[in-house]
């Protein structure tokens, strides 16, 4: 199905959306084949920097689709304008629902403060920017060869989520020198007597500069730090790190607001369909059936869901908020919060019981048991994978004079250990581009301090401290 048969419904749904108070940047809709939609969903963008990991994800997605565990209805990219892709093979009823759903996304993206902040930094033209980066990679492949380019891409994508969202996208390097001001009122007797010597009082308070340490504080933006301070990176290599970082900034609000955003879009697609009296009854019923499939809590008929469906959870929370407090309060929440505030403030014990939410544990034989139904445990179980962009909280602690890079895992804030085998692989990628030794301080399986180390040519655990 092309866009032409749907165009009349698109225009009338958009008119209805404006009548109901939705306000959003224009949306460019495009109907594409299902295989192209799968590529967009896997790559994250229609055109993006090439990397072998996307091929692996593509195969996994095809397997999930063949098993009936995944179906892609739409992919939408916030911006000004927004871009939305619909599947050609879907029915007109399904794509009518998708149009209404996308409009809900567009409204959320324009008004949510996190989306607005990151769009202001990264710009509202992600598709054009991503295509330009892809062209730059193609030039690098021609000029420097596939092996060198893939080595840089491997390292950059290995630490893709390691950005500092509290920092701006565009930031300067650290100051190279810091002023040192001699104390005006020294406390030790020797310093007081020294400053009392003839001529010393005249120069004693003149500021002097000292070379600053690098970094001057724990630096959590690993992509930025490596791009700025890796000793031997060439300009095109640094550009790749900064390009991956910029895309990570763009995608962060989508990650951090997934439950809110999908729930908001689901609420509005349901309401728009309900109030769209111009839809033929058979199309409306088919669209509502598609809605039920999207927001159902279970993986299949009569199966217990062991993972959260963000559409279902978000839709249920928004329905309760609007029913209890009204649409104006809902819009304020939409503007001000992300999933952390949304879940902690608005997922109540009553709603959790109604949705039959629980925390479960799996034993070594694969058995499942309900571990907790308390609302605090449920909230934290939902939010734990979303902390710090879903990545361990790792920072640069020091760049030593010999170039040795020292990293530290913030175990106390992370509240968990590392997957050590994965950490070793990531360190190996970092060492290949840092081209000096790299160490990471973390904890072992039993909670004992552990130091992992990597040399550009090899990877090993260099020290374990009990």
C-alpha positions in Angstrom: 0.0 0.0 0.0 1.4 3.4 -1.0 0.8 6.7 0.7 -1.8 7.9 -1.8 -4.8 5.8 -0.4 -3.8 6.9 3.1 -3.4 10.7 2.3 -7.0 11.7 2.9 -7.0 10.0 6.3 -3.6 11.6 7.2 -4.9 15.1 6.5 -8.1 14.6 8.4 -6.3 13.0 11.4 -3.9 15.9 11.6 -6.8 18.3 11.5 -8.5 16.4 14.4 -5.2 16.3 16.3 -4.9 20.1 16.2 -8.5 20.5 17.3 -7.7 18.3 20.3 -4.8 20.5 21.2 -1.8 18.6 19.9 1.0 20.8 18.7 4.0 19.4 16.8 6.6 20.0 14.2 5.5 18.9 10.7 5.8 15.2 10.0 7.0 13.8 6.6 5.4 10.4 6.1 7.0 7.9 3.8 5.8 4.4 2.9 8.7 1.9 2.4 9.0 -1.9 1.9 9.2 -4.1 4.9 12.8 -5.1 4.4 13.9 -1.5 4.2 11.9 -0.8 7.4 13.8 -3.6 9.1 17.1 -2.0 8.1 16.0 1.4 9.4 15.0 -0.1 12.7 18.2 -2.0 13.1 20.6 0.7 12.0 18.7 3.4 13.9 18.7 5.6 10.8 17.9 5.2 7.1 21.6 6.1 6.3 24.2 5.6 8.9 27.9 5.0 9.4 28.5 1.3 8.3 29.6 -1.2 10.9 29.5 -5.0 11.1 27.5 -4.9 14.4 24.4 -3.7 12.5 24.5 -6.8 10.3 24.5 -8.9 13.5 21.5 -7.0 14.8 19.8 -7.4 11.4 20.1 -11.2 11.5 18.7 -11.2 15.1 15.8 -9.1 14.0 15.0 -11.3 11.1 15.0 -14.4 13.4 12.7 -12.7 15.9 10.3 -11.7 13.1 10.3 -15.2 11.6 9.4 -16.6 15.1 6.5 -14.1 15.4 8.2 -12.3 18.3 8.6 -8.9 16.7 6.8 -6.8 14.2 7.7 -3.3 13.1 4.8 -0.9 12.5 6.7 2.4 12.2 9.9 4.2 12.8 9.8 7.9 13.6 12.7 10.4 13.9 12.0 13.5 16.0 13.2 16.8 14.4 11.9 19.8 12.5 10.5 18.3 10.5 9.9 14.9 11.9 10.3 11.9 9.6 8.1 8.8 9.9 8.3 5.6 7.9 5.3 3.2 7.4 5.4 -0.4 6.1 4.0 -0.8 2.6 2.8 -4.3 3.3 0.7 -3.2 6.3 -3.0 -2.7 5.8 -4.6 0.8 5.5 -6.1 0.3 8.9 -2.7 -0.5 10.5 -1.1 2.5 8.8 -4.0 4.8 9.9 -3.2 3.8 13.5 0.5 4.4 12.9 -0.2 7.9 11.5 -2.1 8.7 14.7 0.6 7.1 16.8 3.4 9.1 15.1 1.5 12.4 15.7 1.5 11.5 19.4 5.2 11.0 19.3 5.7 14.3 17.4 3.7 16.2 20.1 5.8 14.6 22.9 9.1 15.3 21.2 8.3 19.0 20.7 7.2 19.6 24.3 9.3 17.3 26.4 12.2 19.4 27.9 14.8 16.6 27.5 14.0 16.2 23.8 14.0 20.0 23.4 17.4 20.4 25.1 19.1 17.7 23.1 17.5 18.8 19.8 18.8 22.3 20.5 22.3 20.9 20.8 22.3 18.2 18.1 20.0 20.0 15.6 16.7 19.0 14.2 17.9 17.4 10.9 19.3 14.1 12.1 18.7 12.3 8.8 20.7 14.8 6.7 23.5 14.9 9.4 23.7 11.1 9.5 23.9 10.9 5.7 26.8 13.4 5.7 28.6 11.3 8.4 28.1 8.1 6.3 29.6 9.9 3.3 32.6 10.9 5.4 33.1 7.3 6.4 33.0 6.2 2.8 35.8 8.7 2.0 37.8 7.4 4.9 37.4 3.8 3.7 38.8 4.8 0.3 41.7 6.9 1.7 42.7 4.8 4.7 41.4 1.3 4.1 38.8 -0.9 5.7 41.0 -2.3 8.5 42.0 1.1 9.9 38.5 2.5 9.7 36.8 -0.5 11.2 39.3 -0.4 14.1 38.2 3.1 15.0 34.5 2.3 14.5 34.9 -0.8 16.7 36.2 1.3 19.5 33.7 4.1 19.1 30.7 1.8 19.0 32.0 -0.2 21.9 31.6 2.8 24.2 28.7 4.4 22.3 26.6 5.0 25.4 29.4 6.4 27.4 28.6 10.1 27.2 27.9 12.6 29.9 24.4 13.9 29.4 25.1 16.7 31.9 27.7 18.2 29.6 26.9 20.1 26.4 27.3 18.4 23.0 29.9 21.0 22.0 32.5 21.5 24.7 36.0 22.8 24.8 39.1 21.1 26.0 40.2 21.5 29.6 42.3 24.5 30.6 45.9 23.6 30.2 47.0 25.6 33.2 45.4 26.5 36.5 46.3 29.5 38.6 48.0 29.0 42.0 47.5 31.8 44.5 49.9 31.8 47.4 48.0 32.0 50.7 47.5 35.5 52.1 47.4 34.1 55.6 49.8 31.2 55.9 49.1 29.0 58.9 52.6 27.4 59.4 55.3 29.4 61.2 57.9 28.9 58.4 55.7 30.4 55.7 54.8 33.4 57.8 58.5 34.1 58.6 59.4 33.6 54.9 56.8 36.1 53.7 58.0 38.5 56.3 61.5 38.7 54.7 62.3 41.9 52.8 60.9 41.9 49.3 58.7 38.8 49.8 55.5 40.6 50.7 55.6 42.5 47.3 55.4 39.3 45.3 53.9 36.9 47.7 50.3 37.3 46.3 51.1 37.2 42.6 49.2 34.4 40.9 51.3 31.7 39.3 50.1 29.0 36.9 50.6 25.3 37.2 50.0 22.7 34.6 46.5 21.2 35.2 46.0 17.4 35.6 44.2 15.6 32.8 41.3 15.2 33.5 40.9 17.7 36.3 38.0 15.6 37.6 36.4 12.3 36.9 35.4 12.4 33.2 32.4 10.2 32.3 32.3 11.2 28.6 34.6 8.6 27.3 33.9 9.3 23.6 34.7 13.0 24.1 37.8 12.4 26.1 39.3 9.9 23.7 38.5 12.2 20.7 40.2 15.1 22.4 43.2 13.5 24.2 44.1 10.2 22.6 47.9 10.8 22.0 48.2 9.6 18.4 44.7 9.8 16.8 44.6 11.5 13.4 41.9 14.1 12.6 39.7 11.7 10.7 39.8 9.2 13.6 38.8 11.9 16.1 35.9 12.9 13.8 34.5 9.4 13.9 34.5 9.4 17.7 32.8 12.8 17.8 30.2 11.6 15.1 29.3 8.5 17.2 29.0 10.8 20.3 26.7 13.2 18.5 24.4 10.4 17.5 24.4 9.1 21.1 23.3 12.6 22.2 20.5 12.5 19.7 19.2 9.1 20.7 19.5 9.6 24.5 16.0 11.2 24.9 14.4 8.4 23.0 16.1 5.9 25.4 15.4 7.9 28.5 11.7 8.6 27.8 10.7 5.3 26.0 7.9 4.3 28.4 6.5 7.9 28.6 6.8 8.5 24.9 5.3 5.2 23.7 2.5 5.5 26.2 1.8 9.1 25.2 1.7 8.1 21.5 -0.5 5.1 22.3 -2.9 7.2 24.4 -3.3 9.7 21.5 -3.6 7.2 18.7 -6.4 5.5 20.7 -8.2 8.8 21.3 -7.7 10.1 17.8 -9.1 6.9 16.3 -12.0 7.0 18.8 -13.0 10.5 17.8 -12.3 10.1 14.1 -15.9 9.7 13.1 -14.9 10.0 9.4 -13.3 6.5 9.5 -15.3 3.7 7.9 -16.5 1.3 10.6 -14.6 -1.7 9.2 -11.4 0.3 9.1 -12.0 1.6 12.6 -12.5 -1.9 14.0 -9.4 -3.2 12.3 -7.4 -0.2 13.6 -8.6 -0.8 17.1 -7.6 -4.5 16.8 -4.1 -3.3 15.9 -4.2 -1.0 18.9 -5.0 -4.0 21.2 -2.1 -5.9 19.7 0.3 -3.0 20.3 -0.6 -2.3 24.0 -1.3 -5.8 25.2 0.9 -6.9 28.2 1.4 -10.5 27.1 3.8 -12.0 24.6 0.9 -14.3 23.3 -2.4 -15.6 24.3 -2.5 -16.8 27.9 1.3 -16.4 28.4 2.7 -14.6 31.4 4.9 -11.7 30.3 8.4 -11.7 31.9 9.3 -8.3 30.3 7.7 -5.0 30.3 5.8 -3.8 27.2 6.6 -0.1 27.2 3.5 0.7 25.1 1.2 -1.1 27.6 2.8 0.3 30.7 3.0 3.8 29.5 -0.5 3.8 28.1 -1.9 2.5 31.4 -0.1 5.1 33.4 -1.2 8.0 31.2 -4.8 6.8 31.2 -4.7 6.9 35.0 -3.0 10.3 35.2 -5.5 11.9 32.8 -8.5 10.2 34.5 -7.4 11.4 37.9 -5.8 14.7 37.3 -6.8 15.9 33.8 -5.0 16.6 30.5 -3.3 19.8 31.7 -1.5 17.9 34.5 -0.6 15.2 32.0 0.9 17.8 29.7 3.0 19.3 32.5 4.3 15.8 33.3 5.0 15.3 29.6 7.1 18.5 29.6 9.0 18.0 32.8 9.8 14.3 33.3 11.6 11.4 31.9 11.0 7.7 32.6 12.7 7.9 36.0 10.3 10.6 37.3 7.4 9.1 35.4 7.7 5.6 36.9 8.7 6.7 40.4 6.0 9.3 40.7 3.1 7.8 38.8 3.3 4.0 38.9 1.3 3.4 42.0 0.9 0.2 44.0 -2.7 0.1 43.0 -1.9 0.3 39.3 0.9 -2.2 39.6 -1.5 -4.7 41.2 -4.0 -4.0 38.5 -1.4 -4.7 35.8 -0.1 -7.7 37.8 3.4 -6.5 37.8 6.1 -8.3 39.8 9.8 -8.8 40.2 11.0 -12.3 39.4 14.1 -14.4 39.9 15.5 -17.2 37.8 17.4 -20.1 39.3 20.4 -21.9 37.7 18.0 -24.5 36.2 15.9 -22.0 34.5 13.1 -22.0 37.0 11.1 -18.8 37.6 9.7 -17.5 40.8 8.0 -14.3 41.9 10.5 -12.5 44.2 8.6 -9.3 45.0 5.4 -7.4 44.3 6.3 -4.3 46.4 6.0 -1.1 44.3 9.5 0.1 45.2 11.1 -3.1 44.0 9.0 -3.0 40.8 9.9 0.5 40.0 13.6 -0.1 40.5 13.5 -3.3 38.5 11.9 -1.4 35.6 14.4 1.5 35.9 17.7 -0.3 36.6 18.4 -1.1 32.9 17.8 2.5 32.0 20.4 4.0 34.4 23.3 5.7 32.7 22.1 5.0 29.2 22.0 1.3 30.1 25.8 1.2 30.5 28.2 0.7 33.4 29.2 4.0 35.0 32.9 4.3 34.0 35.1 7.4 34.1 38.6 8.5 33.2 40.5 9.0 36.4 43.9 10.0 35.1 46.0 10.3 32.0 49.6 9.7 33.3 52.7 11.4 31.9 53.7 8.2 30.1 50.3 8.2 28.3 48.8 5.4 30.5 45.0 5.8 30.7 43.4 5.0 34.0 39.7 4.3 34.2 37.5 3.7 37.2 34.2 1.9 37.5 31.8 3.9 39.9 30.7 0.7 41.7 28.9 2.6 44.5 26.7 4.6 42.1 26.3 1.7 39.6 25.3 -0.7 42.3 26.6 -3.7 40.4 29.7 -5.4 39.1 30.9 -5.6 35.5 30.6 -8.3 33.0 34.3 -8.9 33.1 34.7 -10.7 29.8 32.8 -7.9 28.1 34.9 -5.3 29.9 38.1 -7.0 28.7 36.9 -6.8 25.1 35.9 -3.2 25.4 39.3 -2.3 27.0 41.0 -4.0 24.2 39.1 -1.8 21.7 40.0 1.3 23.7 43.7 0.3 23.9 43.9 -0.1 20.1 43.0 3.5 19.6 44.6 5.0 22.7 47.9 3.2 21.7 49.1 3.2 25.2 48.3 1.0 28.2 44.8 1.2 29.6 43.7 0.0 33.1 40.2 -0.2 34.7 39.6 -0.4 38.4 36.4 -2.3 39.3 35.3 -5.2 41.5 35.4 -9.0 40.9 32.5 -11.5 41.3 33.0 -11.7 45.1 33.2 -8.0 45.6 37.0 -7.8 45.8 38.9 -5.0 44.1 40.1 -5.9 40.6 42.2 -4.1 38.1 41.9 -5.0 34.4 44.6 -3.9 32.1 45.2 -3.7 28.4 48.2 -3.0 26.2 47.6 -2.0 22.6 48.8 -5.5 21.5 47.2 -7.7 24.1 44.5 -7.9 26.8 44.9 -9.5 30.2 43.9 -9.2 33.8 47.0 -7.6 35.3 46.1 -7.4 38.9 43.6 -8.7 41.4 43.6 -7.2 44.9 41.9 -9.1 47.7 
